[in-house]
């Protein structure tokens, strides 16, 4: 039985999408770097000692193959608006960002100022939910070839993030490849983004390789990287590798609900029910099972253990307790699946009286006659023949299940117990048509003197 494993990678939807414009949002005035505090104090461009040569600006990408364009500088007035606009874009103040940046992007004094303003406007678009518009502006700024290398390569990384947010994983990978080829550097974040994109494209071996490379480049890997690697192993049915990774992460953060659920999902699909149940019981005790799938999976596993043991009642009744707890908390909702599972659990435990009650609740929403057939068989065994007859007739009328011959055979037994010999013979004759029940039906018909 394939159990529900929707927990795995539940937090990945927003993974890595944390956009920001060039680190400190620094503009340049007359060839001298100018930070925000200097702008506010109107000290930008002042030199304490004119005889001193300005220090050469350091770059994060000294080995870049991209030739950094010459920056003609930005006027003090324009730099102030640019810095304040970029700060506003980073902080989410879209009105101020648009007021300060749009005029510069439209008619700035030089290409650098216009490109930086366009980066800020791209972020405003992204935060407003217009991802495609943000991508267009981001590309426009990068394609202008006016940005310094620090801003350019951070802009490429941001563009890749935008592509991932827009589910355009192929263009994200193309952008990240460009970063790797041109920057002359290696970045854990870049490889992690590649792993994310490869995973989304179902290129799982490539995703694992990229994430492992990312981890090798930092002493502080992000938890979301483990999620991608785990999910990739999971998708390749490499449950042992996934479990090792998940267990190691869980050991470091034992109270992490997402990690706990990921390990459980891995064990479920690896058919290691005992290990999964031990963790599920821990999660249940800590109130960490918060969805119906968790409770239903747990009950199914207890039923599986019960069916494969010499004393099925103990585990089957644990399944009942789990479902009822989920219902009492309002997490597991009443309905066909819930009542059917409760009926199955009671049946495995040998409690036919409660099983028929739960199957009866499932019956109105049943698309086939299966639960009515099960209910009818149990009612017949309990000696409640009139109810059994009604349930079996309802099962036969609905159809859609495999054991139709058994339904007719049991119906014949119920009719016979109710002293309706003609009806019993008619049911047995129907059962005779099914290879599964042919021998029993013929034997009973012979005993009734009907050949």
C-alpha positions as MATLAB code, in Angstrom:
seq = 'XXXXXXXXXXXXXXXXXXXXXXXXXXXXXXXXXXXXXXXXXXXXXXXXXXXXXXXXXXXXXXXXXXXXXXXXXXXXXXXXXXXXXXXXXXXXXXXXXXXXXXXXXXXXXXXXXXXXXXXXXXXXXXXXXXXXXXXXXXXXXXXXXXXXXXXXXXXXXXXXXXXXXXXXXXXXXXXXXXXXXXXXXXXXXXXXXXXXXXXXXXXXXXXXXXXXXXXXXXXXXXXXXXXXXXXXXXXXXXXXXXXXXXXXXXXXXXXXXXXXXXXXXXXXXXXXXXXXXXXXXXXXXXXXXXXXXXXXXXXXXXXXXXXXXXXXXXXXXXXXXXXXXXXXXXXXXXXXXXXXXXXXXXXXXXXXXXXXXXXXXXXXXXXXXXXXXXXXXXXXXXXXXXXXXXXXXXXXXXXXXXXXXXXXXXXXXXXXXXXXXXXXXXXXXXXXXXXXXXXXXXXXXXXXXXX';
ca = [
       0.000    0.000    0.000;
       1.504    3.315   -1.118;
       1.053    5.795    1.696;
       0.642    9.547    1.417;
       4.026   11.317    1.508;
       2.981   14.891    0.730;
       4.926   16.160    3.734;
       8.273   15.818    1.975;
       9.679   19.161    0.912;
       6.681   21.039    2.209;
       8.668   24.205    2.809;
      10.352   24.409   -0.564;
       7.759   26.562   -2.304;
       9.505   29.801   -1.334;
      13.041   28.441   -1.154;
      15.786   30.910   -1.994;
      13.569   33.743   -3.205;
      15.087   36.541   -1.095;
      15.836   39.403   -3.431;
      17.864   42.487   -2.672;
      19.530   45.165   -4.722;
      23.311   45.490   -4.597;
      24.471   45.017   -1.000;
      24.767   48.494    0.529;
      22.993   50.286   -2.306;
      26.086   52.375   -2.973;
      26.261   54.968   -5.726;
      29.466   56.605   -6.909;
      30.146   60.297   -7.135;
      33.004   61.632   -9.221;
      34.813   58.276   -9.110;
      34.676   58.077   -5.275;
      32.528   55.492   -3.522;
      29.800   57.110   -1.457;
      27.692   55.316    1.140;
      24.244   56.221    2.422;
      25.445   57.836    5.661;
      27.805   60.128    3.757;
      24.979   61.142    1.470;
      22.729   62.024    4.389;
      25.521   64.088    5.959;
      26.265   65.838    2.638;
      29.900   64.746    2.884;
      29.953   62.822   -0.328;
      32.844   63.677   -2.618;
      34.838   65.505    0.097;
      38.431   64.383    0.534;
      40.264   64.992    3.776;
      43.638   65.227    2.060;
      43.679   66.134   -1.581;
      47.286   65.008   -1.829;
      46.272   61.425   -1.052;
      45.358   59.183   -3.948;
      41.916   57.619   -3.554;
      42.180   53.944   -2.574;
      41.429   51.586   -5.421;
      37.982   50.084   -4.978;
      38.109   46.386   -4.143;
      35.829   43.955   -5.925;
      34.385   40.646   -4.858;
      35.290   39.268   -8.278;
      38.976   39.925   -8.917;
      39.187   36.988  -11.348;
      36.110   37.873  -13.393;
      36.377   37.411  -17.152;
      33.787   40.142  -17.664;
      35.481   43.443  -18.297;
      34.198   45.971  -15.797;
      32.965   49.143  -17.563;
      34.395   52.507  -16.636;
      32.132   54.444  -14.343;
      31.960   58.166  -15.155;
      30.481   58.902  -11.742;
      27.140   60.270  -10.596;
      26.388   63.774   -9.471;
      25.895   64.285   -5.740;
      22.246   65.275   -6.238;
      21.466   62.266   -8.395;
      23.406   59.895   -6.109;
      21.335   60.973   -3.125;
      18.077   60.143   -4.936;
      19.530   56.895   -6.230;
      20.678   55.707   -2.800;
      17.442   56.703   -1.100;
      15.418   55.041   -3.846;
      17.389   51.822   -3.587;
      16.996   51.825    0.187;
      13.251   52.296   -0.261;
      13.113   49.414   -2.736;
      14.924   47.154   -0.267;
      12.651   48.134    2.609;
       9.430   47.741    0.611;
       8.582   51.445    0.359;
       7.474   51.228   -3.271;
       6.039   54.746   -3.464;
       9.346   56.369   -2.455;
      11.321   53.964   -4.640;
       9.239   54.814   -7.708;
       9.414   58.561   -6.995;
      13.209   58.519   -6.672;
      14.192   55.846   -9.189;
      11.842   56.242  -12.157;
      13.186   59.681  -13.223;
      16.771   58.370  -13.036;
      15.903   55.200  -14.977;
      14.187   57.318  -17.641;
      16.725   60.138  -18.022;
      19.661   59.648  -15.656;
      22.970   61.407  -16.187;
      24.789   58.220  -17.193;
      24.241   54.567  -17.999;
      25.410   53.366  -14.558;
      22.861   55.469  -12.700;
      20.100   54.364  -15.056;
      21.040   50.682  -14.661;
      21.131   50.890  -10.857;
      17.754   52.638  -10.811;
      16.336   49.952  -13.104;
      17.541   47.241  -10.694;
      15.625   48.978   -7.928;
      12.497   49.231  -10.070;
      12.793   45.521  -10.867;
      12.686   44.775   -7.166;
       9.596   46.953   -6.752;
       7.914   44.980   -9.558;
       8.877   41.681   -7.952;
       7.571   42.642   -4.517;
       4.284   43.744   -6.080;
       3.833   40.255   -7.543;
       4.725   41.172  -11.136;
       7.516   38.615  -11.569;
       7.605   38.776  -15.369;
       7.803   42.567  -15.270;
      10.602   42.324  -12.719;
      12.511   39.902  -14.958;
      12.217   42.254  -17.933;
      13.625   45.199  -15.943;
      16.355   43.079  -14.342;
      17.499   41.887  -17.779;
      17.381   45.448  -19.108;
      19.728   46.629  -16.364;
      22.142   43.728  -16.870;
      22.115   43.965  -20.672;
      23.044   47.663  -20.526;
      26.603   46.553  -19.635;
      26.892   49.625  -17.420;
      27.048   47.969  -14.007;
      30.205   47.389  -12.003;
      31.027   43.705  -11.539;
      29.789   43.517   -7.950;
      26.382   44.852   -8.954;
      26.320   42.850  -12.186;
      26.982   39.457  -10.644;
      24.602   40.036   -7.760;
      22.081   41.115  -10.379;
      22.586   37.831  -12.251;
      21.975   35.868   -9.064;
      18.809   37.862   -8.416;
      17.647   37.254  -11.995;
      18.077   33.504  -11.478;
      15.984   33.758   -8.305;
      13.288   35.581  -10.246;
      13.273   32.891  -12.929;
      12.839   30.218  -10.246;
       9.970   32.175   -8.731;
       8.422   32.319  -12.216;
       8.978   28.528  -12.618;
      11.278   29.175  -15.589;
      13.945   26.762  -14.428;
      15.767   26.409  -17.748;
      16.441   30.163  -17.971;
      17.453   30.116  -14.305;
      20.103   27.502  -15.079;
      21.308   29.452  -18.126;
      21.704   32.545  -15.951;
      23.556   30.637  -13.249;
      25.875   29.092  -15.844;
      26.681   32.614  -17.046;
      27.489   33.615  -13.462;
      29.870   30.682  -13.074;
      31.622   31.277  -16.415;
      32.079   35.035  -16.069;
      32.604   35.670  -12.357;
      35.828   33.708  -11.838;
      34.423   32.783   -8.427;
      32.544   29.989   -6.701;
      29.491   30.528   -4.517;
      27.564   28.124   -2.316;
      24.377   30.101   -2.956;
      24.792   29.837   -6.726;
      25.207   26.052   -6.599;
      22.241   25.805   -4.224;
      20.100   27.722   -6.715;
      21.267   25.334   -9.429;
      20.267   22.390   -7.239;
      16.826   23.922   -6.771;
      16.345   24.427  -10.511;
      17.601   20.946  -11.391;
      15.227   19.440   -8.834;
      12.277   21.300  -10.333;
      13.240   19.970  -13.758;
      13.359   16.442  -12.286;
      17.079   16.187  -12.992;
      17.722   14.588   -9.638;
      21.355   13.406   -9.971;
      22.344   16.902  -11.119;
      20.406   18.415   -8.206;
      22.261   16.230   -5.703;
      25.644   17.091   -7.236;
      24.891   20.830   -7.150;
      23.721   20.771   -3.532;
      26.733   18.749   -2.429;
      28.987   21.281   -4.177;
      27.183   24.103   -2.369;
      27.754   22.381    0.973;
      31.449   21.956    0.233;
      31.841   25.730   -0.137;
      30.468   26.795    3.236;
      30.546   25.817    6.875;
      26.947   26.966    7.296;
      24.746   25.180    4.740;
      21.088   26.157    4.701;
      18.489   23.629    5.954;
      16.599   24.060    2.664;
      19.580   22.576    0.822;
      19.151   19.343    2.761;
      15.482   19.350    1.776;
      16.357   19.472   -1.912;
      18.951   16.723   -1.571;
      16.556   14.560    0.458;
      13.739   15.087   -2.007;
      16.035   14.219   -4.914;
      17.088   10.944   -3.281;
      13.429   10.310   -2.488;
      12.410   10.834   -6.114;
      15.112    8.374   -7.205;
      13.832    5.794   -4.648;
      17.165    6.046   -2.822;
      15.475    5.890    0.558;
      18.583    4.849    2.493;
      20.494    7.920    1.303;
      17.503   10.138    2.012;
      17.058    8.639    5.481;
      20.732    9.114    6.428;
      20.602   12.756    5.448;
      17.279   13.341    7.191;
      18.339   11.568   10.372;
      21.553   13.609   10.563;
      19.591   16.836   10.172;
      17.011   15.724   12.730;
      19.732   14.872   15.242;
      20.913   18.490   15.053;
      17.388   19.904   15.297;
      15.173   17.316   17.037;
      12.204   19.658   17.473;
      11.976   20.601   13.792;
       8.524   19.413   12.670;
       9.329   19.598    8.959;
      12.449   17.463    9.336;
      10.597   14.969   11.496;
       7.846   14.627    8.923;
      10.388   14.230    6.127;
      12.048   11.319    7.925;
       8.651    9.745    8.521;
       7.718   10.089    4.845;
      10.984    8.439    3.839;
      10.423    5.498    6.197;
       6.845    5.101    4.976;
       7.895    4.785    1.369;
      10.801    2.527    2.301;
       8.205    0.257    3.978;
       9.970    0.595    7.332;
       6.720    0.949    9.257;
       8.146    0.290   12.712;
      10.673    3.134   12.388;
       8.063    5.458   10.932;
       5.578    4.657   13.706;
       8.137    5.341   16.434;
       8.669    8.826   15.022;
       4.944    9.320   14.407;
       4.194    8.502   18.039;
       6.816   11.038   19.063;
       5.281   13.619   16.750;
       1.805   12.789   17.981;
       2.842   13.175   21.642;
       4.395   16.575   20.855;
       1.367   17.785   18.901;
       3.416   17.901   15.687;
       0.965   16.010   13.482;
      -1.111   18.808   12.075;
      -2.673   17.349    8.933;
      -5.090   14.540    8.144;
      -2.494   12.679    6.066;
      -0.341   12.213    9.167;
      -3.129   10.612   11.174;
      -4.399    8.502    8.287;
      -0.919    7.235    7.392;
      -0.291    6.349   11.004;
      -3.530    4.374   11.237;
      -2.780    2.528    7.991;
       0.632    1.512    9.279;
      -0.852    0.160   12.497;
      -3.348   -1.815   10.405;
      -0.502   -3.180    8.257;
       1.364   -4.311   11.352;
      -1.810   -5.835   12.730;
      -2.518   -7.834    9.585;
       1.020   -9.216    9.615;
       1.053  -10.234   13.276;
      -0.310  -13.178   15.235;
      -2.372  -10.805   17.403;
      -3.835   -8.176   15.048;
      -6.190   -6.648   17.603;
      -3.573   -4.633   19.516;
      -2.272   -2.676   16.536;
      -5.661   -2.401   14.835;
      -7.151   -0.781   17.942;
      -4.203    1.627   18.004;
      -5.244    2.591   14.484;
      -8.767    3.269   15.741;
      -7.418    5.427   18.574;
      -5.259    7.462   16.183;
      -8.155    8.187   13.811;
     -10.488    9.151   16.640;
      -7.878   11.470   18.129;
      -7.468   13.182   14.748;
     -11.241   13.572   14.479;
     -11.554   14.919   18.017;
      -8.997   17.618   17.165;
     -10.836   18.539   13.988;
      -7.833   17.577   11.854;
      -9.319   14.390   10.375;
     -12.685   15.186    8.824;
     -15.701   12.851    8.701;
     -16.235   11.266    5.296;
     -15.906    8.124    3.236;
     -12.141    7.676    3.610;
     -12.219    8.195    7.368;
     -15.181    5.893    8.030;
     -13.848    3.240    5.642;
     -10.499    3.216    7.432;
     -12.208    3.008   10.817;
     -14.314    0.107    9.551;
     -11.214   -1.657    8.226;
      -9.423   -1.188   11.551;
     -12.308   -2.583   13.573;
     -12.589   -5.490   11.130;
      -8.884   -6.320   11.500;
      -9.354   -6.208   15.284;
     -12.251   -8.669   14.956;
     -14.779   -6.128   16.285;
     -17.453   -6.674   13.639;
     -20.132   -4.856   15.579;
     -18.285   -1.525   15.391;
     -16.974   -2.290   11.917;
     -20.492   -2.458   10.464;
     -21.345    0.849   12.167;
     -18.414    2.617   10.494;
     -18.999    0.937    7.130;
     -22.604    2.084    7.388;
     -21.422    5.674    7.787;
     -19.164    5.275    4.755;
     -21.904    3.727    2.606;
     -23.774    6.895    1.474;
     -20.638    8.340   -0.124;
     -19.316    5.048   -1.512;
     -18.916    4.975   -5.299;
     -18.977    1.175   -5.356;
     -20.689   -1.532   -3.339;
     -17.504   -2.659   -1.578;
     -18.231   -1.304    1.918;
     -21.813   -2.564    1.750;
     -20.505   -6.001    0.775;
     -18.094   -5.993    3.732;
     -20.861   -4.755    5.997;
     -23.270   -7.400    4.723;
     -20.793  -10.224    5.318;
     -20.196   -9.117    8.896;
     -23.894   -8.657    9.613;
     -24.541  -12.186    8.322;
     -21.807  -13.534   10.620;
     -23.361  -11.620   13.537;
     -26.706  -13.295   12.814;
     -28.345  -10.016   11.800;
     -29.677  -11.551    8.598;
     -32.336   -9.002    7.723;
     -29.797   -6.153    7.884;
     -27.283   -8.320    6.020;
     -29.764   -8.881    3.195;
     -30.395   -5.143    2.824;
     -26.681   -4.326    2.820;
     -25.851   -7.052    0.282;
     -28.646   -6.023   -2.063;
     -27.358   -2.464   -1.888;
     -23.818   -3.685   -2.629;
     -24.988   -5.675   -5.658;
     -27.036   -2.729   -6.944;
     -24.021   -0.388   -6.738;
     -21.580   -2.949   -8.156;
     -18.057   -1.882   -9.080;
     -16.245   -4.376   -6.841;
     -14.556   -7.675   -7.649;
     -16.255  -10.180   -5.336;
     -19.759  -10.110   -6.758;
     -20.043  -13.905   -6.524;
     -19.255  -13.781   -2.805;
     -21.922  -11.091   -2.359;
     -24.554  -13.348   -3.976;
     -23.394  -16.367   -1.951;
     -23.677  -14.427    1.316;
     -27.035  -13.029    0.231;
     -28.226  -16.586   -0.372;
     -27.142  -17.520    3.143;
     -29.042  -14.572    4.614;
     -32.199  -15.383    2.604;
     -31.988  -19.005    3.672;
     -31.670  -17.985    7.330;
     -34.771  -15.816    6.836;
     -36.552  -18.892    5.383;
     -36.845  -17.353    1.911;
     -35.875  -20.511    0.008;
     -36.801  -19.256   -3.460;
     -34.851  -16.034   -2.991;
     -31.917  -18.012   -1.595;
     -31.880  -20.341   -4.631;
     -31.958  -17.337   -6.981;
     -28.964  -15.808   -5.189;
     -27.022  -19.092   -5.209;
     -27.633  -19.453   -8.945;
     -26.068  -16.046   -9.449;
     -23.107  -17.063   -7.259;
     -22.739  -20.175   -9.428;
     -21.776  -17.955  -12.371;
     -18.608  -16.760  -10.584;
     -15.580  -19.125  -10.623;
     -14.667  -18.050   -7.066;
     -17.983  -19.180   -5.575;
     -19.159  -21.780   -8.125;
     -18.299  -24.870   -6.067;
     -19.903  -23.594   -2.845;
     -23.006  -22.421   -4.703;
     -23.483  -25.777   -6.467;
     -23.002  -27.712   -3.252;
     -25.621  -25.620   -1.454;
     -28.040  -25.821   -4.381;
     -27.686  -29.622   -4.378;
     -28.414  -29.697   -0.636;
     -31.566  -27.660   -1.344;
     -32.608  -30.251   -3.938;
     -32.056  -27.877   -6.848;
     -29.911  -29.235   -9.659;
];
